[in-house]
Structure formats: C-alpha cells, structure tokens
Amino acid sequence: MFAAICLNEQNEPYYINLKLDPEEGAFLRTQYKDIIPGYYCNKVHWNSVNPDGEVPDDLLKDLLDKSYQLVFGGLSKKLQFTPTPVFIML
C-alpha cells in the first residue's frame, strides 16, 4: 500500500495517507497546515494530506509518486516483478 484515502461521513476524501522520507515529511508538515502526521499510521514515515487544502496539486502528485517509489522499492525483487491484484477497500 502506498496510499490510503480516509473518508468522512459523507464518503468524501478528507485525508490521503502517503509514505515519505521522514525528513521530507517533517519539513512539509512545517510548510503546510494541511499535511499532518499519518492518520492511523506510523507517524514517522506516513503523512496525511488534505487533498482539498492548500497543498498544490503538483506537489500532491509528486508526493503520490514518491510514496509509490518508497513502497515499491522496499519490496523484494520477486514481488516487484510478480503481477499482483489491486485491492480497493471501500
């Protein structure tokens, strides 16, 4: 999992949890009030981003890509090259 979407009571996204380098995550939390320590996650590596907040869309896309690369890079080579199903929990 490289991203998780937290939904509000109206079933709308209010946070996207992303894995980031701990130093980058800590820095971004000082720059944007809409980036906080990971909601329901390890707060060192995971950060929650309000997608409707002040974080620019280009930065959010960059953070999504970085999160994917960190998680994918942590998989074994066997898992990296094994086709796996995509699970979406609603």
C-alpha positions in Angstrom: 0.0 0.0 0.0 1.5 3.3 -1.0 -1.6 5.5 -0.3 -4.8 5.2 1.8 -7.7 7.5 1.5 -9.6 8.4 4.7 -13.3 9.2 4.0 -15.6 11.5 6.0 -19.2 10.7 7.0 -20.4 11.8 3.5 -18.0 9.3 2.0 -15.7 12.1 0.6 -11.9 12.0 1.0 -10.6 14.2 3.7 -7.1 12.8 4.0 -4.7 10.8 1.8 -2.0 9.0 3.8 1.3 8.8 2.0 4.7 7.3 2.9 7.5 9.8 2.7 11.1 10.1 3.8 11.0 11.1 7.5 13.0 14.3 7.0 10.9 15.4 4.0 7.6 14.6 5.8 8.7 16.6 8.8 9.8 19.5 6.7 6.5 19.5 4.7 4.5 19.5 7.9 6.1 22.8 8.9 5.3 24.3 5.5 1.7 23.2 5.1 -1.0 23.1 7.8 -2.8 20.5 5.6 0.0 18.0 6.0 -0.1 16.3 9.3 1.5 13.1 10.8 -0.1 10.0 9.4 -3.7 9.4 10.4 -3.9 5.8 11.8 -0.4 5.1 10.6 3.3 5.2 11.7 3.7 9.0 12.2 7.4 8.9 11.4 7.0 7.6 7.8 3.4 8.3 7.0 1.8 11.7 6.4 -1.8 12.7 5.9 -2.5 15.3 3.2 -5.8 17.1 2.9 -6.5 17.0 -0.8 -8.8 20.0 -0.7 -6.4 22.1 1.3 -3.6 24.5 0.5 -1.2 21.8 -0.8 -0.7 22.5 -4.6 -1.9 19.7 -6.9 1.6 19.4 -8.5 3.1 18.8 -5.0 0.4 16.2 -4.2 1.1 14.3 -7.4 4.8 14.4 -6.6 4.2 13.1 -3.1 2.0 10.3 -4.5 4.8 9.3 -6.9 7.4 9.4 -4.1 5.2 7.3 -1.8 4.8 4.7 -4.6 8.6 4.6 -5.2 9.4 4.2 -1.5 6.9 1.3 -1.0 7.7 -0.4 -4.3 11.5 -0.1 -3.7 11.0 -1.8 -0.3 9.6 -4.9 -1.9 11.7 -7.9 -2.7 12.8 -8.2 -6.4 10.5 -11.2 -6.7 7.5 -9.2 -5.5 8.4 -6.2 -7.7 8.2 -8.4 -10.8 5.2 -10.6 -9.8 1.8 -9.5 -11.2 -0.4 -8.9 -8.2 -4.1 -7.9 -8.0 -5.1 -4.4 -6.9 -7.3 -4.3 -3.8 -9.5 -1.4 -3.1 -11.3 -1.3 0.2 -14.4 0.7 0.5 
